[in-house]
Structure formats: C-alpha cells, structure tokens
Amino acid sequence: MDLHSGLPFWIVKNEFFDLYNPLRENYKIDVAIIGSGITGSLVAHELCEAGISCAIFDKRTIGTGSSSASTAQLQYEIDTPLCNLVKKVPEKIAVDAYFNCLQSITDIENILKKTKVDADFVRVPTVFLASNKQGVELLDREYEIRTEVGLPVNYLDAKQLKEYQNIDGIAALQNDTSAMMDAYKGAINLLKYHQKKNDLKLFTHTKIEQIQEVKDGCELISEHNHLIKCKYVIIATGFEAGQFLPKKVMSLLSTYAIISQPIDKKMIWPHRSLIWETAEPYLYMRTTLDNRLIVGGEDEEFYDPKKRDDLLRNKIKNLERKFKNLYPDIEFITEMAWCGTFSSTEDGLPYMGPWKKGEKKLFALGYGGNGITFSMVAAQVLRNIILGKNEPRLETFGFDRPQK
C-alpha cells in the first residue's frame, strides 16, 4: 500500500539516503527492527546506546514511508483533549500519557544534541485555537484540567490572541514546550550515526512476510524465503503493522498537506508557533527553517490510495482558503502538496510492547498526531523490556490498558 503520494517536501529538501541492500542470505541478530522511519531509528538508537545488537529491515528505501510525509510537529497535546481522554481511560493513565509526551520532546532534543544529528529541531510555542463557541467551551474545560494536574498552559482571550499571534479569533490555549523538526532528516541521520558508531546493519527492499515465535525468540521469513533468527523482533511500521497483529486496533485516515514558496522572514506569523484548532478534522500549521509555511488537515476516512489521491486538488484549495481566513495578509503560494495515510485509535493513545505479556514480538506503534513523541516513549519502553527492567508505562500504552 502507498503510504503517501504527491511530493513530500522533506524528500526534495534532503539528500536522498540511496542505499540498496536487500537481505540475500539467512541472518541472525539479537533484535530485528522492522521499519526505518523515525520510529525505527529512535528504537535503534535506544538499543544501540544500551549495547543491544540490532538490525533494521525495511521493504522500501530508508525513511521513505510515513516519516517522509510527516509535518513533524512535536507537542505534548494528544489528538484527544485531556478533558475528553479522562472519560475514555482512567485519569491516572490519561495524565500519564500527557506527561510522557511532554518529557519525550526534551528526550528527543537531548538525543539530537548528544549525537550531533541534524534534524532541524527547533523549540517553538503551540497555539490551540477555538474554532467556534463549542471550541471555547472545550478550551475552558481543557484549561481547567491541565492547570489542575500541572501541565504548562496559558489561556488567551480574543484580545490576547490578537496581540500574541495576530489572529482574529475567540480564544486559545498556549504553551512554550513544543518543537518542530524534519522527521525524515532526523531518521536517516540517526541511522547513519549508528551505522558508523555501532555498525548498525540496514537491510532495504526486504519485506518480512511471516513472524513466528519459537522457544528462544522469533523467526522471520522474508519474501524471498530468507530466515532471520532473533531474540526479539520490534515492529515499527505504523498502520502496516496490522498484518502482524491478532486483530485490528486502529482506524485509517488520509491527511493532506501543502507547503508554500519561501516568503520574506518578516511575513512569518509571530513566534513561529505551531497552530491547530478545535474543529474536527482540525487544521494544523507550522513553519520551516527556510521560511516556508506548511498547512495540513482536511482528514478523511481512508478507503484506498486512489480515492485519497483523487481528492488532493480540492483539498489544496480548501487548505489555502482556511489559511487565508486566519492570515489574510500573508501571501501563501503552494509549491508542493502531498497526502498520506495514518492511523488513529479509539482513545487517541498509541500501542507499544507485546500483545501478550512475555511475548518476544514487540510493537512500537505511535498512532495519532503525536507519532514522533509516542515513538520516543516506545523506544525507551521496548529497550527496558529487552533489558528485563520493570516498565510501568505499559499500563498506559500497552494493548491491555484499562478503558472506561
């Protein structure tokens, strides 16, 4: 299945990781990681740093799955607002999920600093706009619960929103803890770093057809019938992980994004804030380091790639119009556009760990709009599982987490 189409900006912007290294013989490794995007690269980083021998397997060229289409906005906010999440899962789990997302932004920042990997990581604020009166009611409830549990948040009324963000709106929530990055650039550079430092093996154009647990770990069969023996396998393939799950745990959505031509730096909106709104599906916006503007949203239920792609032209017009409503004085000329497929869950939380306790087949599934921050958490959780350490975050992000 095609994960995206159109022209994702990040592949055009960056040097292509043009590695062709399909698996041509049977192979043995302690941990096999399926997926070479930002999730797989963060997992590989955590394992390599812990001294765990691992290798990457991907059916595509490195990093050219969903990571190449990600708008890479790093926020502690989850697609499901906290005031609604506490109605779906126990409050302790909901709050823990939010604080884990908050911490993961700093964890990613520290990894990039330590490894000196360039991923265009920049700290920026987030502004969460009320789209209408119902949105104001949501913001009121969200502000109250975030304040109560100690999450960083500020409330902006219409006047403050105009002064801070130059938007004529009703109200917004703001915080200074967010970041933006280039997920494709980060993934490929992190993998290159560990190729050099830890002799990390990367196998491209190698599709894994079967995974079977055996007495001493797992056995993987590639499409060309090569056998991979490992103690653990980590599946970091997003919604494509469905073939290895006992049952469906996610819904598929199509999302659309446009990026502008470079504009004068003076015309960039204030603070380079990440901007999103309460409407569903919501609009989301960010800037790039070369002074472009990215606008995304217009999500649709996913049926097949052709139907998704056929909608792209109309979605471009809708996104341009919505941007113009927010910033009529900023000229937005679309230079590239793309659409992609991603997954969401009933409660908005990701899944990580084994399907059943003790299994050697582990998942790192950062479903939802917080895929990168969730992936950072998953990388730490799976590292601890492999090291035999207690991992309390499985109660929040595991497959058997309690629901209300």
HELIX and SHEET records of a PDB file:
HELIX    1   1 PHE A    9  LYS A   13  1                                   5    
HELIX    2   2 ILE A   38  GLU A   49  1                                  12    
HELIX    3   3 SER A   66  ALA A   69  5                                   4    
HELIX    4   4 LEU A   82  LEU A   85  1                                   4    
HELIX    5   5 GLU A   91  THR A  115  1                                  25    
HELIX    6   6 LYS A  133  VAL A  149  1                                  17    
HELIX    7   7 ALA A  158  GLN A  165  1                                   8    
HELIX    8   8 ALA A  183  ASN A  198  1                                  16    
HELIX    9   9 GLY A  238  PHE A  244  5                                   7    
HELIX   10  10 LYS A  265  MET A  267  5                                   3    
HELIX   11  11 PRO A  270  ARG A  272  5                                   3    
HELIX   12  12 PRO A  305  ASP A  310  1                                   6    
HELIX   13  13 LEU A  312  LEU A  326  1                                  15    
HELIX   14  14 GLY A  371  ILE A  386  1                                  16    
HELIX   15  15 LEU A  394  PHE A  397  1                                   4    
SHEET    1   A 9 HIS A   4  GLY A   6  0                                        
SHEET    2   A 9 THR A 334  SER A 344 -1                                        
SHEET    3   A 9 SER A 251  SER A 260 -1                                        
SHEET    4   A 9 LEU A 293  GLU A 301 -1                                        
SHEET    5   A 9 TYR A 284  THR A 287 -1                                        
SHEET    6   A 9 LEU A 274  GLU A 277 -1                                        
SHEET    7   A 9 VAL A 122  LEU A 129  1                                        
SHEET    8   A 9 ALA A 171  MET A 180 -1                                        
SHEET    9   A 9 GLN A  73  LEU A  74 -1                                        
SHEET    1   B 9 HIS A   4  GLY A   6  0                                        
SHEET    2   B 9 THR A 334  SER A 344 -1                                        
SHEET    3   B 9 SER A 251  SER A 260 -1                                        
SHEET    4   B 9 LEU A 293  GLU A 301 -1                                        
SHEET    5   B 9 TYR A 284  THR A 287 -1                                        
SHEET    6   B 9 LEU A 274  GLU A 277 -1                                        
SHEET    7   B 9 VAL A 122  LEU A 129  1                                        
SHEET    8   B 9 ALA A 171  MET A 180 -1                                        
SHEET    9   B 9 ASN A 154  ASP A 157 -1                                        
SHEET    1   C 6 LYS A 201  PHE A 203  0                                        
SHEET    2   C 6 CYS A  54  PHE A  57  1                                        
SHEET    3   C 6 TYR A  27  ILE A  34  1                                        
SHEET    4   C 6 LEU A 227  ILE A 235  1                                        
SHEET    5   C 6 GLY A 217  SER A 222 -1                                        
SHEET    6   C 6 ILE A 208  VAL A 214 -1                                        
SHEET    1   D 6 LYS A 201  PHE A 203  0                                        
SHEET    2   D 6 CYS A  54  PHE A  57  1                                        
SHEET    3   D 6 TYR A  27  ILE A  34  1                                        
SHEET    4   D 6 LEU A 227  ILE A 235  1                                        
SHEET    5   D 6 LYS A 361  LEU A 365  1                                        
SHEET    6   D 6 TYR A 351  PRO A 354 -1                                        
END                                                                             
